[in-house]
Structure formats: structure tokens, C-alpha cells
Amino acid sequence: MAQTISFPVGGMTCAACAARIEKVLNRQSGVHATVNFASERAQVDLDGPEASVGTVVAAVRKAGFSVDEQSVDFAITGMTCAACAARIEKVLNRIPSVQGSVNYAAERAHVTYIPGIVTPEDLASKITKAGFGATRLDEDQREDPKAKRAAVWRKERNRFLLTFVLALPLFVEMFGMLLGRMETVPVAVQFASATLVQFVCGAHLYRRAWNAVRGGSANMDVLVVLGTSIAYLFSAIVVLFRLDQPVYFEASGAIITLISLGKLMETRAKVRTSAGIESLLQLQPQTAHVERDGVLVDRAVADMHVGDVFVVRPGESIPVDGTVLDGSSDVNEAMLTGESIPALKQTGSDVFGGTTNANGVLKVKATGVGSDTALARIVRMVEQAQGSKANVQRLADRVSGIFVPVVVAFAVVTFLIGWAVTGSATWSLVSAVSVLVIACPCSLGLATPTAIMVGTGRGAQNGILFRNADALERAEKLSTIILDKTGTLTQGRPSVTCLHPASGVSMDRLLAVATSLEQNSEHPLARAIVDHGMAHHATVLSVDGFKAIPGLGVEAQLEGEPALLGSPHYLTDAGYDLTPLPVNDLESEGQTVIAVATGGQLLGIIALGDTLRPDAVSTVAALKARGIKVVMLTGDNERAAAVVARQVGVDDYLAGVLPQHKAEGVARYCAEGRIVGMVGDGVNDAPALAAADVGFAIGTGSAVALDTADVVLMKSELTSVLDAISLSRATLSKIRQNLFFAFIYNLLGLPLAALGLLNPIVAGAAMAMSSVSVVSNSLLLNRWKPEEKRS
């Protein structure tokens, strides 16, 4: 059957590119394609069994172009265990060009798709047909997760209470049996009670089991329905045909009741796993005092726009990101940085939505609203991390995918072998029911995502933001950490320490030329020179033809004459003799030296120094104590780099590295087979951060950092790197514990049940508690604290 698809293509630079893609695609059997360079889209007709969406997309990518993808998140309802999540993933991943990941604990699906080939509505429809609910999550339609989980909790509570009340006669019968009494409750009453519990209170189990089987897979509900139905039907046949056999109504009713109780406890525990992100969502106020025609009016934060002017009074939370126009106050930014000490904000300072104004009144101009605020970006990043999967979960996913069929087969074998060995069909049936009931893939499915949810949420509360579960997992395995010098090991605020004019040049002339050349640059060294010049009332001269040479310096026309400013090496290559000046002495002391020349005359040199962070030496020592090799990366010359390297105690250093070559320095250590972390400021170091196995952006909440780094450390303290590694190790430890408990539970429980050593009721209680124990163990991560709070 013929099919036509249209999708966006990236990477085309001219019409020849479009022609090449057409040529490549039309070589495929059964494919006829046209590519529009202007709209950057390809329209493809597929006709024939060999033609498929997958081969078309692969051909475009192989030709060196990209097929633009988009992603969408869905809130999923109706999942009862990890097998449900695996089934939804299977349904989604069957769709051409679609890659879906489902988080059972978070009840979310993150789907990557190619627009034009499939739509979010198509994806939701596929999930719905599989027997689940799917609601698209948009930034402007975000549900209140706390209210949603509270509603789920109430539903599960009411279901349990109804089940317990209807099952009371069965529990009375169980209690009588423990006391040695037979038929404490008449069989007819037991029959009626068990029927109501089985088909009224357990109706949702049957629906979900049917949806699973209809979708071509099985889940926990299938096991429970099989086990309880067998026990109920066996007992019903005994009653209806008046057979001389015991009845097991209390087993089927008690199992459903205990499962309902376990689901209630699991829901309660899962609510707490999301405490981290919910606490972030609650930080932003709902209203703001916006200035309209000189009058303050209260407006909903959702209705604010960039450029709005608003006022924040003492004790209030700042509604959106902005720049202070007037006023001065201390602002508590703990929600961003985890730092409890307030930061002083005054005219020109940046403030962020969700932070708390302490004592003064601030007049602020909005610079970021809605999804463009730092808080919104952080929430998105945490949600993505909580919805992602770690590599360690792959084994559990594979086991969960085949778990239920294997258990059903094991139960059948248990029944047949038990009957053949004991000659008792009744004993064998009870053992088979116990096998069906005790097996539970839920604990396997919850082991990893609950720990990740708690770990990433706990990190967000302390200013440590992990991009995804892979970053959280890799941070534990780091063997080498590369630290950028300026702004990471040092304060990043250099200052002028001394000036050395050349012979016959005044200090005022040297400072005036340097200040003039650097006045339009944002480089930290340039700002230090300009600040020093302004403090000493330097004359600012007119500059034309300004050009920056990255990593070397600047050149321009100053009062009609060519002028240069930059590293000694840069000016030496330009033909200037710096030997009369103490360049080597200053660099050997760790100073950064800047040389200045104009009109063919060397004017002199300026020395700048940057002090180490207070925690630089202790952090490097702590990393080395953990067996991690520490490397310093800097654009400084060899002598200056050696001084700083010796002061902080790093194992190795790379000097004279230009910004565009930092990624090559990272790649050098990656090529040695090391797991490499790169710590930088998240802006200038973006390529290096991306090249590392784990990129740490320190002291920034910028969009660049959030888009590039694997881990964003909102504090400007180097010790946050230690905290991130510590949290990674704590989280992975919990994941391993959870997986151990989940596997050992099934490995021990199934044989005991098969040997008839576990009553079906005990098996049901054990199954219900297995998931609760795994989630509860993950919640212990809430005890984790950063290093400074532990001391």
C-alpha cells in the first residue's frame, strides 16, 4: 500500500544538497522523493514492500544530513507494574521513527519522534489503544502533580476500604481457622463475600489484565487475576457441586485485599519520591505587583511579559527573572544554589523567579517569564532526569519483559509436578496459586526510577542539577576530572597588580592606551584593566577597527595608529622586543602578563593576578583521596600554569590551551580510556563540557549551561563537585540495593511457593510489601546531605 510522508531535513546549505538527498533517496527501491531546499522538507512516496520509513530516514542521515526530531512528554495512567511500562515502550517503539522511554515510577513517557511522519495525537492514540491513558504535558498546561497524586491516593484509599469491608467475613473465617475452628462463617456467606471482592473490588484488575493480554503482553495484574480466579473458581465448584474438598474463598479475597493495601502504601511512598520537584514548583508565587501607568496592580504571573516592571516587597518571593532597576536588598537564592547566605541585590543585579526577597523593596524589569525563567529551566531539567533511564536498569527491563510468561509457565510446571509427586491436585493447585501470587515485577520496575527520582530531587534542593540518569550514573565512575583554571580554580575576578612602562613611556600613557583598547571587551582580564584605569582616572581615547583574536589579544586603530594588546607571545610574534621588561619574573610568580604597543612602539606590560578559590586546595585534595586524577586546563603560559598547579596540588596540567582547543584537551584523556569529567563555567567551556563523559558547569543557571552541561552546580563553590559525586554514589548504591532486594525476593519466594511452603495469603502479603520496601529504601536517600551540612 502506497504511503506519503513529509518531514524536515537539516544541514542543507544549497540547492545542490537538496538534489543530492533526492538522488540518494530515489536509489532506494520503492521510494520516490522530492526535497524542497527553501522549506527544508522532504516529501517521500513509499510504494513497495522494501520501502519503509526507517530506510528513508537512515539514508538521509547516511548522506550526512539530519532528520529533525521533536520530543513530547505524556502523563500515563493505568500502569500497575514495570511490565506495563515495558509494553507501552514496545507499542511506541514499533512506530517508525519513534523512540519512547516510559518511567513507571514517575508515570511519564518521554517520546522522540519526527514531525510529519507521526504526531503527538497519533502517539497518544497508540497508548490509549494499548489500554492506558495518555495526557500530553505542555509547559502551559502542566498539572499540579501534588493534587494529582492526592487524587490517586484518595482513589486507592477508597478502593481498599471497600475491599476490606466486603472481605471482613473472609478474615473472620481466617481468624477462626487459626484458632482451630472449622466454618466459623457459613460457606454461603464466604461465597457471597468472595464473589463481591473478586468481581466488584477486583474488576479493575480484570480490566487491566485484559488490556495487557489484548496488547500482546502480560503484567502483574495477569498473575493476580490468574491466581485469585483459580482459587475462587475451585472453591465455587466445590460449593456448587457439593464436593468433599476444602474451599479457598478466604485466600482469593485476602489476596485482593492485601494487594489493594500494598498499592495504597506504594502510592503513598511514590508521592514522597517526587518531593524534590514539587518543592521547586511551589516556589514561584501566583501573583505579582506589576506597574501599570504608574500604579501597582496585582497580576497573575502567567500573564506577565518580558519588559514588565514589578515591585517585590520584603518577605515576598520574586515572581519571574529580571534586572533590578531600583532598590537594594538581600535575596535568599537557596532554591537555586542551595546556599543559605543571602546575596546582595542592587541596581543592575539579576534576580531569579522563586527566590525570596529579605528586607528591602526592589523595583525590577522582567527579562524572563513563563518557560524562559531559570526556575522553569531547572524544573524541566529535573523532570527530564527523573524520566530518563540509567544503563543499570536495562537488565531489570529485560527481566520484566519476560517475567510474567515465565512465571505462568513455572506455575503450570509446579501444578503438574506437584500433582504427579503428591497425588493431590488440591495441594498442587494451592502451590501453583502461591507461585502466581508471590511473583511481582513491580519491585524490579521501581528499583531504579524511584532512586533516581529521589536522588535528582534531593540534588535539585541542594543546587545540583543532573541532566539525565546517565550523567548521574557516570559521575560515580569518574577516574579523571579536568578543572578549568580561570573562574573555576580561581575566583575568576583578576585584578591589576603592577604596571611596567617601557623606557621613555609614562605610566599614564600605558594605562590610557590599555583602558581604551579593552573598554568594549567583556573578558575578565579586560574588565580588570578597565576597572583599574577608571579608578586611576585614565584618559579614554577613540578606538576604530577593533578586532579580537581569541586566546591572543586585540588589535585596533588608536588615534589613527595601529595598536596591539595581548599576550607577550602575541606581541613578540608581531616584532616587538620584550626582553628589557620583567615578563619571565612575573610569569614565574603566577601572574598573567599583558603587553601593549601602539604606533610601532612598545608601551610596556601590565601584570594581573587571580586569587585561588578558598576551597580549591581542599577540593583537589579530596578528589585525589577518592582515587580521581585531577588535571588543570588553562590558556596561561607554561610558567604561570606551573605555579597555580603547584599551589592547588593537581596531578597534571595543560597550559597555553586556546578556548577552541579545550575540547581537544578533554578528548586526549578520554582517548586513554578514562572516564573524564570537565568542570567549567558552562559558557566559554561549552565545547569541552560536551566532549567530556560528564560536564560540570559551576556557579551558573544560564541557558547555555543547562543546555550543554550534564551536571549544573548552582553554587559557585568547587566543593559542589564533591557533592555531585557523593550524591551519584549514594544514588547508585540505593539502586544496587533495590535491584538486589527485588531479585533475591523472587529468587527465594518462587521456590518456596512451588514447594508449598508459602500459603497464598502469605504470598500475597509478601508480594504487596516487596514494592513498598523498594520505594521505602529509595526514600532513605532523603537523608543525604552535602559535605558542608554533614560537618
N, C-alpha and C positions, 0 to 999 in steps of 0.2 A: 504494500500500500504506500502510495507516494506521501511524502511529508515535507513541508516547507518550514524552515526555521530561519530566524534573523537574530543576529547577536552582535555586540560591539567588539571591535578589534582594536587593540592598542599597539603603538610602536611604529605606525606608518608615518613616513616623512614626506612622501611624494606620491604621485600617481603611479610611478613605477613599482612602488611597494604593493599597491592595490593589484596591479597587473600580475605581480609575482604570486600573491596569495591566490588569485583566481587560477593561475596556471597550476599551482600545487594542488588545489582542491579538485580541479577538473580532471586531474590524473586519476583520482580515486574512482573506483568502479561504482556506478550508480549515483554519482554526485554531479550536479550542475550548479555552479556558484557564480555569483556576481558580487563584486566588492566595490563599495562606494567610498572613495577616499575622503570626500567632503564630509559625509555624515559619520565616517569611520565605523561602518557597519558592513557585515557580510550577510547576504541572503542566499540560502542554500536549499536546493531541492534534492531530497533523498528519494531515490526510486530503485529498489532492488534489495535483495537480502544482504548483500555485502555492505551497503551504505548504512552508516549509523552515526548518531550524534558524537559518540566517543571518538570514532576515527577522524571525523571532521575537526573536532577540537584539537586532537593530538597532532594532526597535520599542520594546523595553523601555528601551534606552539613550536613544532619541529622546524618550521620555516623561519623561526626567530622572532615571531610576533606574540603578543599576549592576547588572551581572550579575557576581557574584563569581567571580574566576578563581583558579586554583591553578597551581603550576608543579612540574615534576618533571624530574630530570636522569637521563639514561641513559648508560652506558658502551657505546660502539658498537664492534663487532668486524667485520672483513671488508671495511672500506673500503680501496681501493687508490689512489684519486686523488680530486681535487676533484669529478669528475663523480658519484662515489658519494655524496658529501655532498649534492650538489645533488639527487640522486634521492631520498634519504631525506627531505630537506626537502619535495620535491614530494609524496611519499606522505603525509607528516604534514599538510601544509597543505591537502590535499584533504579532510581530515576536517572536518566542520562544527565551528566554534567553536575550532579548534586552530590555534596558531601555533608552528611549530617552527623552531629555528635549530641547525644542525649545524656543529661545528668539526672539520674534517678533521685538523688538526694535533694537537688535544687528544683526538681520538677521543671526543668528547662530544656529546650532543644535549640542548639545553635546550628544553623544551616547555611552553607555557602552554595550559591547557585549562579548560573549565567542568565542574566535577564534577556528575555527574548526567546529563550528555549523553555523556560519554566517561570511561573510567577509564584509569589508568596501564597496566593489563593490556591494554586494547584497543590502546593506543599501541604497547606492546612487541610485540604480535601483528602489527600492521601492518608494523613494521620487520622482524620476522622473516620475514614473507611476502615482503618485498622482497628477501630473500636475505642479510640481515645479522643479526648477533647484537646483542641489546639487554638490558642488565642494569641494573635500577633502582639508582640510587645514593642511599642513605639515610644520614643522619648516623651512625646506629649500625651501619651495615653498610658503612662506607667501606673500599674495598680499599686495600691498600698499593700505591700507584702505582709505587714503585720495584721491588717484587717482580714486579708485573705486567709492567712494561716489560722487566725482566730475562728473564722467561719468553718474551716475544715475541722478544727478541734471540736467545736460545738457539735458538728455533724457526727463525728466519731463518738463523742461522749453520749449523745442521744441514742445512737445505734447500740452502743454497749449496754446502756441502762435498759433498753427494751429487751435486748437479748438475755440479759441477766434475770430480769423479772420473769420472762417466759420460761427460762431454764431452771427456775427455782425448784420445781418438783424433781427434776433430774439430780440436782445437787443434794436434795434431801435423801433421795434413793442412794446416792453415792455414800453419804454420811452413814446411812443405815447399814450398808454393806461393810463399811469399815468397823462397825460395832458388831458384826456377825449376824445381823438380821437380814432375812430374805424378804423381798417385796414389801418394803416399808411404804412405798407408794404403789397403788394398783397399776398393773401393766397398762390398762386402758388410759389412765391419766398420763403415764410416761409416754405412751404412743402419741397422744394429743399434743403434749408439750414438745416432744421431739419434732413432730411434724411442723409446728409453728416456727420453731427455731430453725429447722432445716430449710424451709421453703419461703418463710417470711423474712426472718432476720438474715438468712443466708442467700437471699435472692440476688444480692449484688455480687456474691461470689460466683454464682452460676452464670450471670451475665458476662462478667469479666472472663471467666474460663471459656465461655463460648466464643467471645470475641478473639481470644488468643488462639483457639483451635481453628476458627474460621480464617484467621490471618496466617495460618501455616506454622504456628509455633506453640509453645506451652510455657506456662509460668507457675508461680506459687499457687494461684487460685485453682489451677487444674489439679494439682496434688491434693489440695484441701477438699475440693469437691469430690474427687475420686474416693479419698479415704473416708470422709464422713458419709457419702452416699452409699458406699459398700456396707458400712456399719449400720446405717439406718435401714437400707433395703433388706439386709439379712434379718434384722430384728423384726421388721414389718412382716416378712414372710413367715417368721416363726409365730407371730401373733395371729395373723390371718388364717394360717393353715393349722394352728394349734399343734405345732411341732414340739417335741420334747428336747428343746435346746435353750440355752440362756439367751437373753436379749442384751443388746449393747446400745440402747437408746441414750443412756447417760454418757456414753463415750462420744457419740456424734454431737450431742447437744453441748457437752462440756468443751469439746474441741473448738466448736464455732465460737462459744463464749470466750474462751481463753485467747483465741486469735483476735477477736474483737478488742479484748483488753490490751493485747500486745500492740495492735495497730494504734490504739489510743495513746499508749505510752510512747510508741515510736513517733507519732505526730507531735506529741509534747516535746520530745527531745529534739526533733528536727527543727522546731521553732527556734530553739536556742542556738542551733548551729548557724543561723543567719543573723545573729545579734549584731555582728560587726557591721554589715552593710546597712542594716536597719538603723543603727545608731547614726550612720552617716546621712541617711535620707532624712532623718528627723532634725538635722542641724539647721537647714535653711528655713527661715521664717516664711510665713504665708503672705504677709503684707509689708509694705514699705512706705515711708513718708516721702512722697515724691513732690518736687517743687513744680507747680503749675501756675504760670503768670504771677510769680512772686508769692504764691500761697502754698503752704504744705497741705497736701491731701493724701489720704491713705489709699493706696492702690495695691491690687493683687500682684505679687511678684511675677506671676505668669504673664501679666500684661505689660511688664516693663520692656523698654527698648534701649539699645545702645545709645548713649548720649543723654539719657535722662539724668537729672540732678536730684539727689535724695539726701536726706539727713538721717544720721544714726545717733541716737541719744545714749547716754551712759546706761550700761547693762543690757542693751539690745544687741541682737545678732545682726550682722551685716547681710543684707538680702542678696546682693549679686556682686560680682567682681567690679572694681572701679579704681579710680585715682582720686586721692584726696585733693579737693580744691581749697578747703579752708578748715582750720582747726587742728588740734593736736590731742592725741590720746594714746593710751596703751591698749593694744589689741591682743587678746588671747588667741593664738593660732594653733593651739594644741590639736585641733581636729585635722589640721594639715600636716603638722610636723611632729606631733607627739610631745612637743616641748612645752612645759607648763609655764615658763617665764614669758610674760607678755612682751610684745615687740612695740617699740615706739613708732607711731604713725603721725606724720605731719604733712604739710603741703607738698605735693609731688609724690608721696608714697603710694604704693599699690596696696590695695586691700582686697580680701577674698570673701566671697559669699559663704556664710556658715560660721565665720569666725566671730568672736564676741568682743564688742567694744566695752572697755572697762570704765573709764572715768570722764573723758571729755566728750564734746559734741563734734562730730565730723560731718563736713559737707563734701559729698562725693559725686563724681561723674561716672556713670555706668560705662564700663568697657567690655563687659562680657555678661550675657544674660542667657537664660534657658540652658541649652545643652553646651554652650560655649564657656561656662564657668569652670573654674578649677575643680570645684566640688563635683559637678556633673561628670567631668572627665575622670575624676578619681572613682566615682561610683561605677561608671562604665568599665573602667579597668578592673575593678574588683569583681564585678559581675562576670566579666569575661574569664577572669582567673578561676572563679568558682564554677563556671560552666565548662571549663576545659578538663581534659583528662591527662593524667600522668602516665608515663610508659609502664610504671609498675602495675597499673590497673589492667593492662592488656591480658594478662594471664587470667585474672578474675572474670573478665568479659568473655574470654573463650570458654571458660568452665561454665559460666552461667548460660551460655548459648546452647549447650548440650546437656545441661544438668537435669532438666525435668524428664526428657525422654529416657535418660539413663536410669533415673530413679524409678520411673514406671516399670521399666524392664526389670530392675532389681526387685521390685515388689512382686512382680509376676513370678520370677525365679524363686523368691522367698516362699511364696504360697505353694508352688509346685513341689519344691524340695521338702518343705516342712510337712506337707501332706504325705509325701512318699515315705519320709522317715518316721513320722509320729503316727501316721494313720488317722490323724484328727484334722478334718477340714476346718473345724471351728478354730482351733489353736493356730493353724496356718493362716487363716483369714485375719485373725487379730494381729498377728505378726506383720502381715502384709500391710494392713491399715496403719500400724505404727511406723513402718518404713515410709509410707506415703506422707504421713503427717509430720514426721520429725524433719524430713528433708526441706531445706529452705534456702533458696538462692539469694534471699534478701540481704543476709548479713554480708555475703560476698559483694553484692552490688553497692552496699552502703559503706564498706570498709574504706575505700579511697576517697570518694567525693565528700563524705562528711568531715573527714580530717582536713581536706583541702579547704572546705568552706570555713571551718573554724580557724584554721591557720591563716588564711588570707584575710579573713575578717579581723582577726587579732592583730595582724600586721598593719592593716589599714588604720586601726585605732592608735597605733604607735608610729605612724608616719612611714611605714614600709609597704610599698605597693608592688606586688608581683603581677606581671602581665599575664602569665598563664601557669598552668600546673607544671609544664616542662621546666620553666625557669625556677620554680620552687624546688623541683627535684634536682636539677643540675647544680644549684647553689651548694648543696650538701657535698657534691663531689669535686669541687674546685681544687685543683692542685697548684695553680698559679694565679696570682692576682696582679694585674698591672695598674699602677696608680699614676694618673696624670699629675704633674708637679703643681703647676700654677692653678690655684683655686681648689685643689684637692688636698695635696700635702701641705700647701702653704695657704695663707689667708686669702690670696688672690687680690690683695689690695697693696700693690707695691708702692713705694714712696721714694722720692729722690733723696739719696744720701750725701752726694757731693757732686760738684761740677769742676772740671779741669779744662780751662780755656787753653787753646794753643797759644804759642808765643805771639804777642802783639795783639791779641784779641781780648776784649773786656768780657767779664762775666755777664754783664747786662746784655751785650750783643749775642753771646752764646744762648742765653736763656730766651731772649726775644725771638730769635730765629726758630729755636726748638718749639717754643709755645705756638708760634704762628703755623708751623708745619703740622703740628699734632692737634690743632684746635677742632678739627672736624672728624677725628678718629674716635672710635669707641673702644679701642684696645686698652686693656688695663694699664699698660706701660704709658700709653699716650695720655690717658686721663691723669696719671700721676704727674707727668711732666707739666700738663696744662694747669693742674691744681697748684703745683709748686710755682709756676710762672705767675698765676693770678695772685697768689699770696705775696709774691715779691714785686707786684705791680709791673710786670713785664709789658713792654710795648708790643701790641699785636699788629703785625704787618700784613699787607694784602697778599693773597696767595692765589695763583691761577694754575690750571692744568694739573691739579692734584691727582696722583696715581699711587695706589698702594700695591706693593709687591709682597704677597703673603709670605710670612716667615722671614723676610729680609728687611724691609723698611718702606720708605715712601720717597717719591720724587715729585717736584713741582717747580713752578716758576715763582720766585720770590722777588718782588720789585723788579721784574724783568730779567732776572738772572736765574740760571738753573740752581736748584738746591736739592741736597740729598740728606736723608736722616735714616739711620738704621744700624744694623749690627756692624762691628768692626770689620768682619769679613766682607760684608757688602761694600763698604767704602774702600777697603783695600783693593778689592777687585775693580773698583772704579778708578784706581790710580792714585789714591791718597796714601801718604806715609804717616802711620800712626805710631811708629816706634818711639818718638820723643815723649809720648803720653803713657801713663801707668796702666795700660789696658790689662796686661798679664797679671799685675799685682791685684787689681780689683777683682778680676775674674777668679783668681785663686782663692779669694775670700768669699766666693759665692755670690758676688754682685753681678747684676746684669748691666752691661755697658752699651750705651747708645752713642754713636758718633754723628757729628753734624758738620756739614760743609755747604758753602754757597759761593757762587761766582768763581769756582775753581779753587777756593781757599778753604782749608780745614779750619773749622772754628773751635773744635775741642770735643770733649766727651762728657757724658752725663752718666753717673752710676746710680742704679736703683736697686733697692733691696726689698725682699718679700719675706716676712717672718713666717715661721712654721706654725701650723695649727697647734693648739695646746695638746691635742690628743693624737698628733701624728706619730710620735715616737712610740707611745704605748700601744697604739693600734697595730703598727707594723710588728712590734714585738709579740703581740697576742696572736696575730696571723701566723707568724713563724712558729710560735709554740704549738699551733694546731697542725703543723706539718705543711703549711702552704708557702710556696716560694713567692716572694714579694719583689716586684720589678717596678722601677720608676721610669716614666716616659716623659721627656721634656724637649723643648726646642732650644734650650740653653746650650752653650758651648760645653765642651768636654770638662774643662776645669771647674766651671760653675756647677755643673751637674754632679761632679765627683764630690764637691763639698757638701751639697744637700744630701746626696746619697749616704755619705758618711755620717751626717748628723742624724738622719732618721733610721739608719741601720738596715736599708734594703739589701737583698741578696744580689741584685744586678740592676743595671740602669741602661737606658738607651738615650743618648744625648744628640742634640742637633737634628731632631726629627721635626720636619715641617708638618703643619696641620694636615695637609693632604696625604701625608705618608704615615700617619699614625696607625691606620688600619693595617698597613704592611708590617708594622712592628708587632701588632697583635697576631697577625697571621703567622709570623715567624715562630712564635711559641706554640700556636695551635698545630703547626706542622710537625712539632716534636712529639705529638701525641698527647699533649697535656690538655686538661680541662681548664680553660682560661677565662678569668673574669676581668673585665675592664672597668675601672672606676674613673668617671669624668664628670664634666658639668652638664652633659646632656645636650649642648648646643654645638660648640666648636668640636666636640669629640664624637658627634653623632656617627660618622663612618666607623670609627674604632669601636664604639659601643655595639654597633650592628655586627661587626666582624667577630666579636668575642662570643664564647659559648654563653656567657651571662654578662650583660652590660648593666652596670650600676650607674644611674645618674644621681648625683648627690646634691642636695640642697636646692632643688628646683621643682616647681609644679608646672613648668611650661609645657605647651602642647608638643613641642619638639621632643622633650624628654619623655613624655607619656607615649609618643608615637614610636620612639626609637629604642629606648632602654627596656630591658627585660625586667629590671627592678628599679623603681624610683624611690630614692631615700629623701623624704621631705625635710628632714633635719639637715642642717649644714654642718653636721658633726661626722667625722670619719668613723667614729665608733658604730654608726648605723650599719656599716658593712658587716661588722662582727655580729650585730643583732640580726641582720638578714640571714646570715649563715646559720646562726644559732636557731632561728625560727624554722629554717629549712630542715635542719637536723631533727628538731623536735617533731615537726610535722611528719617527716618520713619515718621516724621511729614509731609514731602512732599508726601510720598506715601499715607498717610491717606487723605491728602487734595485732591490729584489726584483722589483717589477712590470715595471720596465724590462728587467731581465735575462730575465725569463720571456717577455715579449712579443718582445723582439729575438731571442731564441733561436729561437722558432718562425717569426718573420718571415724570418730568414736561413736556417734549417735546411730548411724545407719547399721553397723554390725550388731550393736546391742539390740536395736529394734528387730532386726532379722532373726536374732536368736531367741526372741520372745522375752527378753529381759526388761523391756520397757512397755508399760501399759500405754495404750493410745492416748489416754488423757495426759499422762506424764509427758509423752512425746509432744503433744500439742502445746503444753505449757513451755517445754524447752524450746520448741520452735519459735513461739511467740517472744520469748525472752532473748533469743540469740541476736535479733536485730537491735533490741533495746540496749543490750550490753555493748555492741559495737559502737552505736551512736554515743552512748554514755562515755565510753573510753575516749572517743574523739573530743568530747566536751571538756575533758581534762586539759586540753591544750589551752583553755582559757586561763589556766594558771601560769602560762608562760609570761615572763616579763623581760624587758630589755635589761642589758647589763647594769646600767646606772640605777635602775629601780630594784635590782636584786642586791646591790651592795649597800 
